[in-house]
């Protein structure tokens, strides 16, 4: 065998051997060791950002422990319109269920969370909505750190965002404002790439009823009131998640970045004390489903990025939380932080539907196998057709009337006068199964964006692999119910515009009075699955909250939290973009502390 042929055969093997020691593996024995500078718990929306940014320094070693498997080659994840199929009751979901909800007439509901590399960015509906400038300025006030304010975070939005043309390449002039976006970031953000039959009617309504429902050219400008085009984490017709972007091949090849899949963390472990405070620099995890417990140690920090459900669950199992809760569960308290798992906040949602006289709605995909296959073939061949987008091409945010009776009893919970109390999500059909066997539909989901209800994540067992008790406490407050009733009435006014006169046939729900609407709401509501606040940020030295403004856990050393759980108040936005921007700034805070 000549030398050239020998090298042609041996080089791929050398490459494979090297890849075992860096990149993504599913066996702990394929790791180079069990000690790293940083150990990140959770390869989700935030965790992968931090892993990417810290390993920009080749001298810094990072291990990410991800409980789920790979996102690669999963059609339900990659195809944007299949987002409704990837959860619940799949291997890519934690398959959590809430405790019975008083506000939902005792119903328990599925509570999807991503159980796959990329976390919930791999299974969400891909909406990329920042919220308002007032949302972030409130975070700055709550934390006492101006760095969490809107103006200070602009560079981080741009570090995250890579504005990408829509898959059909249409002229997007008038659909967004380029001056407020980033074009050289990492995570792709795009406008819809396939026109739905309702899109033009939505936009026409903003002209016909402009006073109540104005058009907003870019709802991500910091001023979101009005109706605009949806911006989604889609890259040329395919989902862009933290896994596909921050762990793209050019990043995952770094020899100092390691990802271990199917590694479910049970606890963070006390490793002595530093400066008189307990240190938590080791992580216990199960290697594979039902596998043996192993331990990995961080020389610098353990970073919890397990999300608003997973992070408090791990903290409580580690003896960090409310001693009363821990003692009841049979866990010895180590650090008293009563706020762990408290303050869970989410966006309640109701799907309002009308029958329509069009057959070009989402129902066609479920009923016509030939059409469905044609659409999948188009997506597979060249990323075109219906499947290139998520389920909503337009969104809108609105406020309650300033003289609404509810404000006689409740202080306005919005972050400011330019922040919406409720949202419209427009969908060209029924969003989730079961799909009716006949009829075609229009859906306008109404969402309360400034809920005052608060729930919790807790435990009732000392087994760290038992599921947590999740209580979002949906629609528990009078304000939330009032806002939802008014949102539904507002949506009906929107659909009463002339633009819909030859399209809609009838409302599916005839509820009209407050009592009738309350019954309709409580019997049908769910959430948008935007939990935040369960490890909330508060001022340094405060006796409430879980983390300081630098996101280090109070009363301990070596432990930091970077995920949506630290966001103290739910933003008037889908939480993906805020989580990305929190993670981007957190990465710089970590680098600054360690002079990286």
Steps between C-alpha positions, in 0.01 A plus 500: 500500500649836403518788749217702341258208517611428858431859607162497325402204713653603832409872514126445548581267790729758657227761464245267660735425787555869570128570488450263792688744721310810396150559378180310569510156663242281671732293721686646795789269421550694177579818693864595564434512874263616772654837586446821302525873555122537464224242515170610344188310600266504201575531129196717436425851383729671751751228580626467143552876475721496809688191380572668169612832645723356773681268258590793276804499729690183402646474851157457661351149518122456514278195545128520426280233658180452298230262625351445155635363178611650171288737294667383179279339237173548690244612243253628759768735627649614169176569310356826636130418454552165674559690825155388615610135469823507697318537836332367707531126551818453300860408587597866444281625784539458876126415486418690816142550613381773734323438826123557473433866429225673698481768231438232235214325680738245650662399172862389483671591174815387321795732564750454214872557559771402257673170586750513215813692409388857449244468779179690441659687208480163321130445573340844534291681238805714406352846564781751548347790693718716720235676707502872565771737616286543812530127579878518518513835674283342769756218534767764551292664773414170671861380504666835562726429201461739203675239284166316473335807345390519137771732373779306668378171352488613138846366422396161636189484285726555202753243614218246507312594186596417144227653285432258215289543183176298493511168318300628201727801458212749473552874536466573873491879467236631738490179706782581743740778598860401415642767733393309813645163404828312502630351175822342624395300806467126539132413519297540183183712514270534200163618374238255364600325178159378388189721476193370683151582377428708811813717491367768269174518697689552826698787350189645330327512838776724635398755237126459547512515882821696536409679822457184706727269296782700340770348281844482661784456251723336761372377833859423608597867502429530873153637423276205418143633509307421182503220244813397314668218314630209704875467540606141562816300563502345155796465266397466135196289580652297785487550878790695646553389861781550748621156389511579128645848550717524812612137459541516123785290353750785505443537877455140608841415351672704770720259698404671828122458458338174608132398496378188678152388398260285706653629821221589742624706793371404842675751729775754535730392780657698782878501467600678819498872562651812342504833680288347773222397261418150377642428155322288239750404234408140429205357312345157543335350196364174365697370203225390264141412583512312831877495482747526787549828686818684411661824613669777306680798652545860387822682589325835467120482484200277462241676285140385526319545168233235548211742449220638713386150598827307507714756683285535816445124494877442516552768765235351728640149460840645593375639831477860377160656559227543760585280801132424559464361146826307525421342836159385379670333203758330722793712378747656743508880452846635423428855382188695594360672192119504540445652153622189314212370289267784594371780274432275198333722240363401158279640225144359500353445155161426343444391139209686344375344178279585206383275218606632159408445136853415387647152466859633502545466875716279723223240514585404142835357614326267744230384259677472164794261512600573140515874566694444822759288318530757221573769758759284675663420165524873421656571838745212465602594146551876531348631826189648336126469557274510801737324739772770501323712764360451846130525570462879518606759245364799693489608863356798684518659845240726658410674825187506708312828501666735747162549669428127530321419825766248601747783562284622786605187686833400342806708426594469134736197487654597164861616498387839367239683292640369171486133602205285395272320742401237245611348171335364186656198326346446156495145359359369173310212657485280808841509665527166682335158475234380512414645160125506427394257229312770311498877464779752459605745764666826596663523844582816692668401823460761772781512753525693828851648490503666844356233729484562874452132591804332652571130532782270606728208428559271796569139599341242728767231478868457580550312172655758266369313196137527604323774299451837668160633601421777253229750590485798261182607682344606172230768509497512879463877518203722424722719282601210276139399443396859426786542253415174325132592464593836352757340270236263362258787443777695331583204272136480398502870408811435290330220308188715451696730266392513133816309405340182638145548372521246217731262687368416846175307540436483875668505839549158655424636849186707558595603854420868548431597862772511765373176653482324165847618406638391837367149443643492147837629620539266796390195300735563206799709611858381512828691489765593243750309717711804586591429865739741670590624846562180698857604587442871473759776490499759781738770626828390651449451873121467473343242729268386221570359156744227404777671300678833515504727192811317376288181516717338767293306753465682831674369814722255309814493290573334168138485381326720244166478318459602136155425360146639502452414867699810600267740314306653790185603309370338183559736206221602265662272244560139409792417725751358250663831400521631860665174606757528222587857595526417872741220408710724277549758775553230763785363290675835516440524875667161545792599279547824692510325838761251385695740275438284196 
